[in-house]
Amino acid sequence: MKKEIKLTYLKKATKFLVKHSSVITENQVDALVIKFIKRKIYNLDENIDYKQMSGTISNVYRIRKGNIRIIVTLEDDEIIIEAIITDIGFRGDIYKK
């Protein structure tokens, strides 16, 4: 059964994309997240570098593209897979609060 995929950008991620549009675009991020969903949910052979974040939250993942990190929260229910792009940033700054 095919599920609908919904991508949601939080304000922090959108702000990074606007400021650094020459480094990575929203279309590129969309493609990376869709590849991640195909690999994680549908077990298709997609070449994507992702890792589950450690800690108490189990549905948060990091997608790596060069020195850019995309933090994604994955919500999977019966009909819709919602990927919430919570943050995008450079590798040195993304994990700092």
Contacts in CASP RR format, 6 or more apart in sequence:
PFRMAT RR
TARGET T0000
AUTHOR 0000-0000-0000
METHOD contacts of the structure
MODEL  1
MKKEIKLTYLKKATKFLVKHSSVITENQVDALVIKFIKRKIYNLDENIDY
KQMSGTISNVYRIRKGNIRIIVTLEDDEIIIEAIITDIGFRGDIYKK
3 41 0 8 1.000
3 76 0 8 1.000
3 78 0 8 1.000
3 79 0 8 1.000
3 80 0 8 1.000
3 81 0 8 1.000
4 79 0 8 1.000
4 80 0 8 1.000
4 81 0 8 1.000
5 34 0 8 1.000
5 37 0 8 1.000
5 80 0 8 1.000
5 81 0 8 1.000
5 83 0 8 1.000
6 80 0 8 1.000
6 81 0 8 1.000
6 82 0 8 1.000
6 83 0 8 1.000
7 30 0 8 1.000
7 33 0 8 1.000
7 34 0 8 1.000
7 82 0 8 1.000
7 83 0 8 1.000
7 85 0 8 1.000
8 82 0 8 1.000
8 83 0 8 1.000
8 84 0 8 1.000
8 85 0 8 1.000
9 17 0 8 1.000
9 26 0 8 1.000
9 85 0 8 1.000
10 84 0 8 1.000
10 85 0 8 1.000
10 86 0 8 1.000
10 87 0 8 1.000
12 86 0 8 1.000
12 87 0 8 1.000
12 88 0 8 1.000
13 29 0 8 1.000
13 70 0 8 1.000
13 85 0 8 1.000
13 86 0 8 1.000
13 87 0 8 1.000
13 88 0 8 1.000
16 87 0 8 1.000
16 88 0 8 1.000
16 89 0 8 1.000
17 24 0 8 1.000
17 25 0 8 1.000
17 26 0 8 1.000
17 29 0 8 1.000
17 88 0 8 1.000
20 89 0 8 1.000
23 68 0 8 1.000
24 65 0 8 1.000
24 68 0 8 1.000
24 88 0 8 1.000
28 65 0 8 1.000
29 70 0 8 1.000
29 85 0 8 1.000
29 88 0 8 1.000
32 48 0 8 1.000
32 63 0 8 1.000
32 65 0 8 1.000
32 70 0 8 1.000
33 63 0 8 1.000
33 70 0 8 1.000
33 72 0 8 1.000
33 83 0 8 1.000
33 85 0 8 1.000
35 46 0 8 1.000
35 47 0 8 1.000
35 48 0 8 1.000
36 46 0 8 1.000
36 48 0 8 1.000
36 50 0 8 1.000
36 61 0 8 1.000
36 63 0 8 1.000
36 72 0 8 1.000
36 83 0 8 1.000
37 74 0 8 1.000
37 81 0 8 1.000
37 83 0 8 1.000
38 44 0 8 1.000
38 46 0 8 1.000
39 45 0 8 1.000
39 46 0 8 1.000
39 48 0 8 1.000
39 50 0 8 1.000
40 50 0 8 1.000
40 61 0 8 1.000
40 74 0 8 1.000
41 76 0 8 1.000
41 81 0 8 1.000
48 63 0 8 1.000
49 63 0 8 1.000
49 64 0 8 1.000
49 65 0 8 1.000
50 61 0 8 1.000
50 62 0 8 1.000
50 63 0 8 1.000
50 64 0 8 1.000
51 61 0 8 1.000
51 62 0 8 1.000
51 64 0 8 1.000
52 58 0 8 1.000
52 60 0 8 1.000
52 61 0 8 1.000
52 62 0 8 1.000
53 60 0 8 1.000
53 61 0 8 1.000
53 62 0 8 1.000
53 71 0 8 1.000
59 73 0 8 1.000
59 74 0 8 1.000
59 75 0 8 1.000
60 71 0 8 1.000
60 72 0 8 1.000
60 73 0 8 1.000
60 74 0 8 1.000
60 86 0 8 1.000
61 71 0 8 1.000
61 72 0 8 1.000
61 73 0 8 1.000
61 74 0 8 1.000
62 69 0 8 1.000
62 70 0 8 1.000
62 71 0 8 1.000
62 72 0 8 1.000
63 69 0 8 1.000
63 70 0 8 1.000
63 72 0 8 1.000
64 70 0 8 1.000
64 91 0 8 1.000
66 91 0 8 1.000
67 90 0 8 1.000
67 91 0 8 1.000
68 88 0 8 1.000
68 89 0 8 1.000
68 90 0 8 1.000
68 91 0 8 1.000
69 87 0 8 1.000
69 88 0 8 1.000
69 89 0 8 1.000
69 90 0 8 1.000
69 91 0 8 1.000
69 94 0 8 1.000
69 95 0 8 1.000
70 85 0 8 1.000
70 87 0 8 1.000
70 88 0 8 1.000
70 89 0 8 1.000
71 85 0 8 1.000
71 86 0 8 1.000
71 87 0 8 1.000
71 88 0 8 1.000
71 94 0 8 1.000
72 83 0 8 1.000
72 84 0 8 1.000
72 85 0 8 1.000
72 86 0 8 1.000
73 83 0 8 1.000
73 84 0 8 1.000
73 86 0 8 1.000
74 81 0 8 1.000
74 82 0 8 1.000
74 83 0 8 1.000
74 84 0 8 1.000
75 81 0 8 1.000
75 82 0 8 1.000
75 83 0 8 1.000
75 84 0 8 1.000
76 82 0 8 1.000
87 94 0 8 1.000
88 94 0 8 1.000
END
